[in-house]
Amino acid sequence: MLLERKKLPHGVPMWVKEGAIYFITICTQPRGKNQLCQPPTAAWLHESFMFREQRGDWWVHLLLFMPDHLHALMSFAPEPGMRHTLAHWKHYAAHEVGIQWQRDFFDHRLRDGDSHVEKAHYIRMNPVRAGLAAKPEDWPYVWAKNG
């Protein structure tokens, strides 16, 4: 009998305030293949994130592309919600620029200001830990509100 991969719920409890910030990770497949950090693709992806922000689907506080995954700190409109909004965007990006995404994504709701600072630091250090940049400021595939 084969094990079936567990589906992540991505449900937001009713008591969570609107505007909560989530740490999001979305991976491509196969891992290790650079699908996101090519200038035309990264520019298209960033533009699509900003378009959806202007439309009110989500609000991006920090966005960073790695070759085979992305990290973001984001807030989502209550309807249609995080799961539907990200699934729709992933489908659109796959169709428009040919990105092969892993099924699903990882999310973690940030609970306080310290968590936000800690996760932002983790995200910005990702290219340094991977040996792709000497310091966070050298990585070209990052966008943040207020710097």
trRosetta pair geometry for C-beta under 8 A, 3 or more apart (Angstrom, degrees):
i j d omega theta_ij theta_ji phi_ij phi_ji
5 103 7.5 108 102 76 150 134
7 104 7.1 -174 -145 -85 62 135
8 104 5.4 115 24 -165 113 135
8 105 7.7 -113 62 66 146 46
8 106 7.4 -153 -107 -106 170 47
8 107 7.7 141 147 25 139 89
10 82 5.8 -138 177 94 107 111
10 83 4.1 122 111 -76 138 106
10 105 7.8 63 -89 64 131 89
10 107 6.0 81 -119 28 84 136
11 83 7.7 -11 -72 -28 45 133
12 16 5.2 -100 179 53 94 140
12 20 7.5 165 -147 47 123 137
12 78 7.9 -125 77 -132 147 71
12 81 6.6 -157 10 -145 119 108
12 82 6.6 113 -42 7 117 118
12 109 7.8 113 -124 -74 87 135
13 16 5.2 109 66 -16 78 99
16 20 5.1 -40 172 -29 108 153
16 109 6.6 -86 -133 -142 138 160
17 20 5.8 128 70 -55 71 92
18 78 5.7 -53 -114 -55 106 112
19 59 7.8 0 -137 35 74 140
19 75 5.1 -1 -156 -159 46 145
20 75 6.4 152 74 -125 35 91
20 109 5.4 -6 156 -151 130 111
20 110 7.3 172 177 53 82 71
21 61 6.1 -5 -134 -1 125 149
21 73 5.5 12 179 178 114 94
21 74 6.9 149 -152 76 67 21
21 75 5.4 -55 -93 -67 57 88
21 109 7.4 121 81 -157 45 61
21 110 4.6 -19 86 40 97 121
21 116 6.2 44 84 -103 151 107
22 73 7.2 168 80 -152 39 50
22 74 5.6 -29 60 67 89 74
22 75 7.1 136 9 -93 82 39
22 76 7.1 2 11 -11 129 105
22 82 6.7 47 6 -118 166 146
22 107 4.9 -12 -178 -163 127 104
22 108 6.6 143 -160 69 73 37
22 109 5.4 -43 -100 -96 78 55
22 110 6.9 -164 -97 -3 22 82
23 71 7.3 -17 -171 -167 82 94
23 72 7.7 162 -154 85 41 46
23 73 6.0 -21 -96 -99 60 73
23 107 7.0 145 76 -157 54 49
23 108 4.5 -14 55 60 104 96
23 109 7.9 -154 16 -74 76 9
23 110 6.2 99 -28 -54 93 95
23 119 4.7 -115 -93 -155 130 146
23 123 7.8 -151 -143 -57 100 117
24 70 7.8 2 111 107 95 89
24 71 7.0 150 83 -159 60 44
24 72 4.5 -12 58 60 108 92
24 73 7.5 176 15 -86 83 22
24 74 5.6 -6 -3 23 130 116
24 86 7.3 -163 -150 -104 139 143
24 105 6.2 6 -166 156 91 129
24 106 7.0 146 -158 83 43 62
24 107 5.4 -9 -102 -103 70 79
25 69 6.1 9 -173 173 89 124
25 70 7.2 173 -147 85 47 48
25 71 5.5 -13 -98 -101 76 72
25 105 6.5 172 84 -173 50 82
25 106 4.2 1 54 55 100 111
25 107 7.9 -163 24 -70 66 40
26 69 6.4 170 87 -157 45 75
26 70 5.3 -2 55 52 93 93
26 86 7.2 -162 -82 -171 132 121
26 90 6.8 -152 -159 -93 140 117
26 101 6.6 -32 172 -144 104 115
26 102 7.7 -179 -176 49 61 91
26 105 4.5 -31 -95 -118 79 114
26 106 7.8 -158 -68 27 41 70
27 31 6.5 -20 -178 -91 121 94
27 68 6.4 19 -158 142 79 84
27 69 4.3 -27 -104 -100 65 107
27 101 7.3 118 89 -160 47 67
27 102 4.5 12 85 14 96 130
27 105 7.7 164 11 -118 69 64
28 31 7.2 140 79 -93 69 46
28 33 6.8 -103 112 71 124 92
28 35 4.7 179 -156 41 169 138
28 36 6.7 -166 -29 -32 137 104
28 68 4.8 -119 50 -161 104 67
28 69 6.4 -143 6 -72 76 53
28 99 6.1 -95 -114 -176 116 95
28 100 5.8 85 -169 79 90 67
28 101 5.8 -71 -113 -106 56 43
28 102 6.6 148 -171 -17 7 81
29 100 5.2 -87 67 127 75 105
29 101 6.9 48 9 142 88 15
29 102 4.8 112 -41 -73 106 73
30 33 5.3 83 68 -6 80 117
30 68 7.9 -47 110 -140 47 133
30 100 7.8 11 -11 96 47 132
31 68 5.1 105 -148 151 54 151
31 69 7.8 0 -124 -41 89 105
32 67 7.8 5 -170 106 22 124
32 68 5.9 15 -9 -50 16 158
33 67 7.4 -156 112 149 28 106
33 68 6.0 100 57 -96 51 111
34 37 5.5 -71 -159 53 106 92
34 38 6.6 112 140 -44 107 93
34 67 3.8 -65 -109 -157 77 110
34 68 6.8 -87 -93 -54 36 76
35 38 7.7 -64 -177 3 22 109
35 41 7.0 -131 161 163 55 162
35 67 7.1 98 25 170 52 63
35 68 6.5 75 22 -109 93 57
35 99 5.2 116 156 -129 129 83
35 100 6.8 -136 -103 35 162 75
36 41 6.3 -142 -144 122 30 122
36 42 6.3 79 163 -85 65 81
36 45 6.6 -2 -148 -14 88 166
36 65 4.3 -148 145 -170 121 116
36 66 6.7 58 69 76 132 37
36 67 6.1 160 48 -160 87 22
36 68 6.9 -178 11 -76 109 15
36 69 7.4 -110 5 38 150 11
36 70 6.2 -168 -149 -59 162 97
36 99 7.1 49 -77 -120 77 128
36 141 7.3 103 132 -170 97 153
37 41 7.8 -9 27 76 7 114
37 42 6.0 35 -124 -63 37 126
37 65 5.6 167 -75 123 77 111
37 66 6.8 -46 -42 171 123 23
37 67 4.7 -64 19 -91 119 60
37 141 5.4 -91 -115 -43 90 157
38 41 4.5 59 66 21 93 114
38 42 6.5 173 67 -14 39 92
39 42 5.8 -58 -133 40 25 108
39 43 6.1 25 166 -20 64 108
40 43 5.8 -56 -147 37 28 112
40 44 6.4 29 155 -19 64 106
41 44 5.7 -55 -150 36 31 111
41 45 6.2 29 154 -17 66 108
41 97 5.5 128 -129 176 87 140
41 99 7.4 122 -162 -68 124 106
42 45 5.7 -54 -145 39 31 112
42 46 6.2 31 157 -19 65 107
42 65 5.4 -153 -122 49 102 161
42 140 8.0 84 126 112 162 96
42 141 5.2 -95 -145 -120 142 108
43 46 5.8 -54 -144 37 28 110
43 47 6.2 29 156 -19 63 108
44 47 5.8 -58 -149 38 28 111
44 48 6.3 26 154 -19 65 107
44 96 7.1 -164 167 125 135 120
44 97 5.4 146 98 -71 151 142
45 48 5.7 -57 -148 36 30 109
45 49 6.5 33 152 -20 64 102
45 65 6.7 95 89 -80 148 139
45 70 7.7 -156 163 -79 144 151
45 93 6.5 44 -109 -131 86 128
45 97 7.3 -88 -58 35 84 161
46 49 5.6 -52 -152 33 33 113
46 50 6.4 27 153 -14 66 106
46 63 7.0 145 -117 109 81 143
46 143 6.1 115 -139 -21 117 147
47 50 5.8 -57 -147 40 32 108
47 51 6.2 38 153 -24 66 104
48 51 5.5 -45 -142 32 33 115
48 52 6.5 30 158 -14 63 105
48 89 7.0 137 145 -154 119 100
48 92 7.2 175 -159 111 140 123
48 93 6.5 167 90 -85 167 96
48 96 7.8 152 -79 66 144 155
49 52 6.1 -63 -154 40 28 106
49 53 6.4 30 149 -22 64 106
49 58 8.0 -64 -160 79 74 119
49 60 5.5 42 165 -49 117 154
49 63 6.0 71 168 -108 170 164
49 72 7.9 -161 -135 -112 139 145
49 143 7.9 155 87 63 142 143
50 53 5.4 -50 -147 33 36 115
50 54 6.4 37 154 -19 67 102
50 60 7.5 -77 -84 28 56 136
51 54 5.9 -55 -152 36 30 109
51 55 6.4 27 150 -17 64 110
52 55 5.4 -53 -143 40 35 114
52 57 4.2 -54 -179 47 94 129
52 58 5.8 21 129 33 110 94
52 85 7.6 123 -176 -174 134 107
52 89 6.5 -22 -68 -96 161 123
53 56 7.7 52 177 -66 31 22
53 57 7.2 -82 -76 51 27 79
53 58 6.0 -62 -92 83 67 67
53 59 5.8 91 -138 -112 98 44
53 60 5.6 -80 -77 6 133 95
56 77 5.7 67 148 -70 81 136
57 76 7.3 -31 153 -146 60 74
57 77 5.8 -94 -151 8 28 120
57 85 5.2 153 178 -144 106 124
57 89 7.9 142 134 -59 151 117
58 74 5.2 1 177 -177 123 119
58 75 6.5 159 -163 83 70 48
58 76 4.9 -27 -107 -105 88 62
58 77 6.7 -103 -69 -7 45 79
58 85 6.1 137 -47 151 111 148
59 74 6.5 152 76 -159 50 67
59 75 4.4 -3 52 55 104 99
59 76 7.9 -144 20 -65 72 26
60 63 5.1 -6 -175 -43 130 115
60 72 6.1 -65 -138 -162 94 119
60 73 7.6 104 -167 77 55 58
60 74 5.4 -26 -104 -103 56 91
60 143 7.2 33 130 99 131 111
60 145 7.3 157 104 -38 65 102
61 72 7.8 122 49 175 70 76
61 73 4.2 -55 68 100 111 105
61 74 6.6 -164 12 -83 83 34
61 75 7.3 72 -30 -11 107 90
61 116 7.9 -57 134 -156 156 112
61 120 7.9 -82 125 -91 110 112
61 144 7.1 7 150 -150 53 72
61 145 5.3 -66 -144 17 52 119
62 71 7.8 -17 117 118 100 90
62 72 6.4 171 91 -152 62 50
62 73 4.3 43 39 27 97 106
62 120 5.5 155 -36 -122 167 90
62 123 5.9 118 131 90 132 156
62 124 7.8 -74 -169 -55 136 89
62 142 7.5 -13 -170 -168 84 93
62 143 7.5 168 -152 90 41 54
62 144 4.7 4 -109 -110 77 90
62 145 7.3 -92 -59 15 59 78
63 70 7.0 -6 -168 -178 81 116
63 71 7.7 166 -151 90 38 54
63 72 4.7 3 -106 -109 69 97
63 73 8.0 -121 -58 33 50 61
63 74 7.9 52 -77 -65 90 101
63 142 6.9 164 89 -152 55 49
63 143 4.8 -1 57 56 101 94
63 144 7.5 -169 26 -73 62 52
64 70 6.6 165 87 -158 49 69
64 71 5.0 -3 59 59 99 94
64 72 7.3 -178 24 -76 62 55
64 123 5.1 153 18 169 138 101
64 124 6.9 -169 -72 -89 152 44
64 126 6.3 135 123 44 143 132
64 127 7.6 -128 179 -26 124 105
64 139 7.2 29 -148 126 109 139
64 141 6.3 94 -161 113 59 82
64 142 4.4 -2 -104 -106 87 87
64 143 7.8 -172 -72 25 51 57
65 70 5.0 -31 -106 -104 61 95
65 141 4.0 -80 56 160 97 130
65 142 7.7 -147 22 -69 64 51
66 69 5.1 6 59 61 112 72
66 70 6.7 -173 22 -86 73 39
66 71 7.3 51 -12 -7 106 93
66 126 5.9 -89 -71 138 125 127
66 127 6.6 -169 -106 -79 88 79
66 130 6.8 117 -144 -14 122 165
66 132 7.6 162 -140 13 83 161
66 141 7.6 171 -67 90 28 137
67 132 7.7 -173 -24 -98 105 149
71 122 7.9 -135 -173 110 159 90
71 123 4.4 -162 115 -127 139 102
71 126 6.3 158 3 -31 143 159
72 123 7.8 106 -79 -131 15 147
73 110 7.2 14 -143 -23 106 141
73 116 6.9 85 -151 -145 148 82
73 119 6.2 123 -85 112 116 123
73 120 6.3 -32 -27 -81 148 82
73 123 7.1 -115 -29 -21 98 158
76 81 6.4 58 135 -164 135 33
76 82 4.4 -161 -8 -78 170 76
76 85 5.8 179 -145 36 118 153
77 80 7.6 46 91 21 104 44
77 81 7.7 -96 90 -64 65 26
77 85 7.2 129 44 -72 90 147
78 81 6.6 -8 174 -81 37 70
80 84 4.0 -69 126 84 118 144
80 85 6.0 156 69 -53 91 80
81 84 5.3 79 65 22 85 102
81 85 6.5 -160 91 -9 37 99
82 85 5.9 -66 -140 41 22 109
82 86 6.0 10 170 -9 65 112
82 107 6.5 63 157 -104 148 166
83 86 6.5 -65 -146 41 20 101
83 87 6.1 18 160 -17 61 114
84 87 5.8 -59 -143 39 27 111
84 88 6.2 27 159 -20 64 109
85 88 6.0 -57 -150 35 25 110
85 89 6.5 22 154 -16 62 108
86 89 5.6 -55 -145 39 34 111
86 90 6.1 36 157 -21 68 105
86 105 5.8 -77 149 17 148 151
87 90 5.8 -53 -146 36 29 111
87 91 6.4 30 154 -19 63 106
88 91 5.8 -56 -151 36 30 112
88 92 6.4 29 153 -18 64 108
89 92 5.6 -57 -148 38 32 112
89 93 6.2 29 156 -17 68 107
90 93 5.8 -55 -143 39 29 109
90 94 6.2 33 155 -22 64 106
90 99 8.0 -104 -159 92 68 117
90 101 4.9 -35 -167 -3 116 172
90 105 7.7 -159 -60 -48 142 121
91 94 5.8 -55 -149 34 28 113
91 95 6.4 24 154 -16 63 108
92 95 5.8 -60 -150 38 29 109
92 96 6.0 14 160 -10 68 115
93 96 6.0 -61 -133 45 28 103
93 97 5.9 -33 -173 37 67 104
93 99 5.2 -15 135 37 101 127
93 101 7.6 81 82 -44 113 124
94 97 7.8 -79 -121 58 10 64
94 98 6.9 25 -169 -142 48 14
94 99 5.3 -96 -96 67 56 72
94 100 6.9 79 -129 -94 102 33
94 101 6.0 -90 -72 0 115 103
108 119 7.9 -169 84 -105 118 140
110 115 4.4 171 -156 110 88 120
110 116 5.2 82 173 -72 153 72
110 119 6.2 -105 -93 6 121 146
111 115 5.5 84 44 -1 68 156
112 115 5.2 104 55 5 65 103
112 116 7.4 -120 107 -6 40 90
113 116 5.4 -51 -152 30 38 116
113 117 6.6 35 153 -16 69 102
114 117 5.8 -54 -151 37 35 109
114 118 6.1 35 152 -19 67 109
115 118 5.6 -56 -145 40 31 114
115 119 6.1 26 159 -15 67 108
116 119 6.2 -58 -144 40 25 104
116 120 6.2 26 157 -19 63 110
117 120 5.8 -56 -145 37 27 112
117 121 6.4 28 155 -19 63 107
118 121 5.9 -57 -152 35 28 110
118 122 6.4 30 151 -20 63 107
119 122 5.4 -50 -146 36 35 116
119 123 6.3 37 154 -20 67 103
120 123 5.8 -53 -148 36 30 111
120 124 6.3 25 156 -14 65 109
120 144 7.7 74 -150 -125 115 132
121 124 5.9 -58 -144 41 29 107
121 125 6.1 21 159 -14 65 114
122 125 6.1 -67 -146 41 24 106
122 126 7.0 51 151 -53 59 88
123 126 5.9 -29 -165 -15 34 118
123 142 8.0 133 138 -128 101 116
124 136 4.2 29 162 -144 99 141
124 139 7.8 177 -161 41 63 136
124 142 6.7 67 -116 -140 74 156
125 128 5.0 -62 -161 44 63 116
125 129 5.7 64 142 -25 88 102
125 136 6.0 -59 -81 -76 47 112
126 129 5.9 -55 -144 36 28 109
126 130 6.3 19 159 -11 63 112
127 130 5.6 -60 -143 45 33 109
127 132 4.2 -83 -165 72 87 111
127 133 4.2 41 126 14 117 113
127 136 7.1 124 54 -119 102 55
127 138 7.8 -141 110 81 132 87
127 139 4.1 130 43 -94 161 136
127 141 7.9 134 -67 51 140 99
128 131 7.8 45 177 -66 30 23
128 132 7.6 -88 -65 53 22 69
128 133 5.5 -62 -77 78 62 86
128 134 7.1 9 -121 143 90 14
128 135 6.4 22 -96 -123 124 23
128 136 6.0 -57 -33 -63 122 65
128 139 7.8 -98 -43 -41 72 122
132 139 6.8 62 108 -106 105 102
133 136 6.8 94 107 -103 137 21
133 138 4.1 169 -162 83 108 108
133 139 4.3 -89 -43 -63 160 83
134 138 5.5 65 43 2 79 158
135 138 5.4 102 59 -5 68 105
136 139 6.1 -49 -164 14 45 112
136 142 7.6 1 178 3 88 169
139 142 5.4 66 102 -13 107 117
144 147 5.8 -23 94 98 117 43
